[in-house]
């Protein structure tokens, strides 16, 4: 099984009602021992930071065309803790409800992420943001550049405020 590292970051300007974007860097070594890097990013007209953090992971996983052993590195406690603290398992048991029977936010993206991760063995690692981690800094640059760019798309799942 191929091993892939996915580094991710999301950004939103004027969170929760401004433009945003995600940045993703995939790194892997092929069967010949050659290191490969692929970068992904997209900007959205209006979104939230948490949605972009989720989209960064989704984009990375959806870019994989076969089962892989994946390590996801994110500076988002929202994403990392959802898996490492088993929040997602609890949400599923409770019918996508959390805490005081409130609905989980961003259900559309959580469902998409679960689908994207299904065929892989995925572990999540938290990294401190804006702390000099080269791939995290690159993802931040990709995400903010996408948010500030001109080819912004609509975040179809964004719930009205």
Kinemage of the C-alpha trace (Angstrom):
@kinemage 1
@onewidth
@group {chain A} dominant
@subgroup {mainchain}
@vectorlist {calphas} color= white
{ca unk a 1} P 0.000 0.000 0.000
{ca unk a 2} L 1.420 3.370 -1.022
{ca unk a 3} L 2.136 5.823 1.802
{ca unk a 4} L 0.986 9.406 1.305
{ca unk a 5} L 1.341 12.479 3.487
{ca unk a 6} L -1.348 15.116 3.065
{ca unk a 7} L -0.786 18.578 4.527
{ca unk a 8} L -3.800 20.870 4.700
{ca unk a 9} L -4.950 24.347 5.635
{ca unk a 10} L -8.096 26.403 5.231
{ca unk a 11} L -8.613 30.131 5.248
{ca unk a 12} L -11.585 32.476 5.386
{ca unk a 13} L -11.456 36.231 5.086
{ca unk a 14} L -14.082 37.852 7.280
{ca unk a 15} L -15.093 34.463 8.707
{ca unk a 16} L -17.919 33.470 8.556
{ca unk a 17} L -19.209 35.634 5.733
{ca unk a 18} L -16.293 36.347 3.419
{ca unk a 19} L -14.258 34.638 0.751
{ca unk a 20} L -12.164 31.639 1.663
{ca unk a 21} L -9.940 28.951 0.262
{ca unk a 22} L -8.074 25.778 0.984
{ca unk a 23} L -4.560 24.583 0.297
{ca unk a 24} L -3.423 20.970 0.180
{ca unk a 25} L 0.006 19.448 -0.416
{ca unk a 26} L 0.324 15.721 -1.125
{ca unk a 27} L 3.701 14.004 -0.842
{ca unk a 28} L 4.541 10.423 -1.722
{ca unk a 29} L 7.386 8.260 -2.965
{ca unk a 30} L 6.628 6.090 -6.002
{ca unk a 31} L 7.712 2.465 -6.517
{ca unk a 32} L 10.976 3.673 -8.094
{ca unk a 33} L 11.830 5.728 -5.015
{ca unk a 34} L 11.070 9.084 -6.646
{ca unk a 35} L 9.555 11.773 -4.391
{ca unk a 36} L 6.398 13.433 -5.762
{ca unk a 37} L 4.552 16.527 -4.596
{ca unk a 38} L 1.127 17.693 -5.750
{ca unk a 39} L -0.511 20.948 -4.696
{ca unk a 40} L -4.248 21.662 -4.733
{ca unk a 41} L -6.187 24.807 -3.915
{ca unk a 42} L -9.522 26.468 -4.574
{ca unk a 43} L -11.152 29.705 -3.522
{ca unk a 44} L -14.798 30.265 -2.613
{ca unk a 45} L -16.907 33.440 -2.782
{ca unk a 46} L -18.313 33.046 0.728
{ca unk a 47} L -17.518 30.350 3.288
{ca unk a 48} L -16.164 29.647 6.766
{ca unk a 49} L -12.742 28.686 8.026
{ca unk a 50} L -13.951 25.297 9.296
{ca unk a 51} L -15.485 24.447 5.922
{ca unk a 52} L -12.198 25.240 4.211
{ca unk a 53} L -10.239 23.139 6.718
{ca unk a 54} L -12.536 20.231 5.852
{ca unk a 55} L -12.323 20.873 2.107
{ca unk a 56} L -8.530 20.802 2.230
{ca unk a 57} L -8.587 17.262 3.635
{ca unk a 58} L -11.371 16.171 1.275
{ca unk a 59} L -9.493 17.477 -1.774
{ca unk a 60} L -6.363 15.594 -0.755
{ca unk a 61} L -8.163 12.308 -0.181
{ca unk a 62} L -10.269 12.640 -3.334
{ca unk a 63} L -7.091 13.152 -5.371
{ca unk a 64} L -5.938 9.614 -4.527
{ca unk a 65} L -6.902 7.023 -7.115
{ca unk a 66} L -6.144 3.861 -5.137
{ca unk a 67} L -6.113 2.693 -1.522
{ca unk a 68} L -3.289 4.315 0.409
{ca unk a 69} L -1.889 4.575 3.894
{ca unk a 70} L -2.443 8.270 4.552
{ca unk a 71} L -1.131 10.611 7.202
{ca unk a 72} L -3.062 13.878 7.316
{ca unk a 73} L -1.349 16.881 8.905
{ca unk a 74} L -3.611 19.799 9.802
{ca unk a 75} L -3.485 22.812 12.089
{ca unk a 76} L -7.232 22.456 12.608
{ca unk a 77} L -8.202 20.991 15.972
{ca unk a 78} L -11.755 20.912 14.580
{ca unk a 79} L -10.742 18.328 11.969
{ca unk a 80} L -8.060 16.411 13.860
{ca unk a 81} L -9.973 16.111 17.137
{ca unk a 82} L -13.129 15.006 15.335
{ca unk a 83} L -11.284 11.790 14.473
{ca unk a 84} L -8.705 11.440 17.235
{ca unk a 85} L -11.223 12.225 19.998
{ca unk a 86} L -13.875 10.092 18.217
{ca unk a 87} L -16.375 12.929 17.897
{ca unk a 88} L -17.384 11.624 14.462
{ca unk a 89} L -18.243 8.209 15.919
{ca unk a 90} L -20.454 9.891 18.503
{ca unk a 91} L -22.142 12.089 15.867
{ca unk a 92} L -22.923 9.027 13.771
{ca unk a 93} L -24.379 7.160 16.765
{ca unk a 94} L -26.522 10.181 17.629
{ca unk a 95} L -27.774 10.784 14.086
{ca unk a 96} L -25.473 13.755 13.416
{ca unk a 97} L -26.328 15.418 16.716
{ca unk a 98} L -23.847 16.761 19.228
{ca unk a 99} L -23.857 17.919 22.830
{ca unk a 100} L -27.274 19.257 23.708
{ca unk a 101} L -28.993 17.480 20.820
{ca unk a 102} L -27.819 20.252 18.467
{ca unk a 103} L -27.150 19.365 14.843
{ca unk a 104} L -23.519 18.972 13.801
{ca unk a 105} L -22.364 21.839 11.592
{ca unk a 106} L -21.034 21.157 8.099
{ca unk a 107} L -22.697 17.731 7.868
{ca unk a 108} L -22.392 17.802 4.072
{ca unk a 109} L -18.608 18.038 4.271
{ca unk a 110} L -18.255 15.561 7.139
{ca unk a 111} L -20.202 13.008 5.087
{ca unk a 112} L -18.070 13.758 2.030
{ca unk a 113} L -14.896 13.398 4.103
{ca unk a 114} L -16.019 10.053 5.528
{ca unk a 115} L -16.743 8.825 2.007
{ca unk a 116} L -13.357 10.056 0.735
{ca unk a 117} L -11.467 8.375 3.580
{ca unk a 118} L -13.346 5.060 3.370
{ca unk a 119} L -10.918 3.268 1.029
{ca unk a 120} L -7.795 4.443 2.857
{ca unk a 121} L -6.075 3.851 6.166
{ca unk a 122} L -5.948 7.403 7.548
{ca unk a 123} L -4.310 8.858 10.635
{ca unk a 124} L -4.667 12.499 11.645
{ca unk a 125} L -1.896 14.630 13.147
{ca unk a 126} L -2.211 18.128 14.531
{ca unk a 127} L 0.522 20.655 13.742
{ca unk a 128} L 0.769 24.120 15.220
{ca unk a 129} L -0.174 26.682 12.581
{ca unk a 130} L 2.069 29.579 11.621
{ca unk a 131} L 4.959 27.970 13.451
{ca unk a 132} L 7.467 27.502 10.639
{ca unk a 133} L 6.350 24.015 9.528
{ca unk a 134} L 7.291 24.190 5.800
{ca unk a 135} L 4.357 22.236 4.377
{ca unk a 136} L 1.844 23.936 6.688
{ca unk a 137} L 3.207 27.335 5.662
{ca unk a 138} L 2.896 26.330 1.994
{ca unk a 139} L -0.697 25.192 2.538
{ca unk a 140} L -1.465 28.498 4.259
{ca unk a 141} L -0.055 30.390 1.276
{ca unk a 142} L -2.104 28.266 -1.145
{ca unk a 143} L -5.280 28.749 0.919
{ca unk a 144} L -4.942 32.516 1.360
{ca unk a 145} L -3.946 33.005 -2.293
{ca unk a 146} L -7.011 31.022 -3.374
{ca unk a 147} L -9.250 33.083 -1.062
{ca unk a 148} L -7.796 36.297 -2.497
{ca unk a 149} L -7.896 35.039 -6.082
{ca unk a 150} L -10.273 35.705 -8.935
{ca unk a 151} L -11.576 32.215 -9.750
{ca unk a 152} L -13.841 31.909 -6.717
{ca unk a 153} L -16.668 29.381 -6.755
{ca unk a 154} L -19.856 29.084 -4.696
{ca unk a 155} L -19.760 26.978 -1.536
{ca unk a 156} L -23.013 25.133 -2.234
{ca unk a 157} L -23.313 23.671 1.266
{ca unk a 158} L -22.817 26.899 3.200
{ca unk a 159} L -25.759 27.372 5.512
{ca unk a 160} L -27.242 30.874 5.731
{ca unk a 161} L -26.316 32.820 8.848
